[in-house]
Amino acid sequence: MTKKEKVRFVINSLNKLYPEIPIPLDHKDPYTLLIAVLMSAQSTDVRVNKITPLLFEQADNPYDMVKLSVEDIREIIKPVGLSPMKSKGIHGLSKILIEKHNGVVPKSFELLEELPAVGHKTASVVMSQAFGVPAFPVDTHIHRLMYRWNLSNGKNVVQTEKDAKRLFPKELWNDLHLQIIWYGREYSPARGWRLENDIITKTIGRKTVLSAYNKMKKS
């Protein structure tokens, strides 16, 4: 298969499996999505979805959020991990949204990335899922699968994002990044991976990945 054919195979396979694409993090507007994405760093979406309702019950907008202290926020979000850094980020960015953006989440990568605790990936998720702007946020699943599928060299997430954007049509980015995440979780996880269930890797996978898997199975 040529690289073009591999890309087409990935797109077709994912469209068959995920014609409807659920958004992993529960939210009701750009602000609650931004907070949920920030909280999801080094945590699971399932855990975040359990905690965000408790936080948003107290404050689901920047004006109410700044009325809480950093300690209050930290206490609520403790179960998602990294709560000292995340609580400062949530309080700090809420303050900046009020002071600089009239309490509204900006529709710009640059302005989002200026906010405390908001990196490129978080900004990309918000731009893509809240505003429909083409973006390709790379999480651990996408990074792993792009390497397994021999579509990126796995050097770092920056390179993986560049490769994904180069290979996949721009109008598909917003759906594709979510489809790949769901596929990674269901069929191609890091642990407990069963190649026989993973049709995409089985068909187009990197030779070294496939042979390492087969060796491991035999041993």
Secondary structure, 3 states (H helix, E strand, C coil): CCHHHHHHHHHHHHHHHCCCCCCCCCCCCHHHHHHHHHHCCCCCHHHHHHHHHHHHHHCCCHHHHCCCCHHHHHHHHHHHCCHHHHHHHHHHHHHHHHHHHCCCCCCCHHHHHCCCCCCHHHHHHHHHHCCCCCCCCCCHHHHHHHHHCCCCCCCCHHHHHHHHHHHCCHHHHHHHHHHHHHHHHHCCCCCCCCHHHCHHHHHHCCHHHHHHHHHHHHC
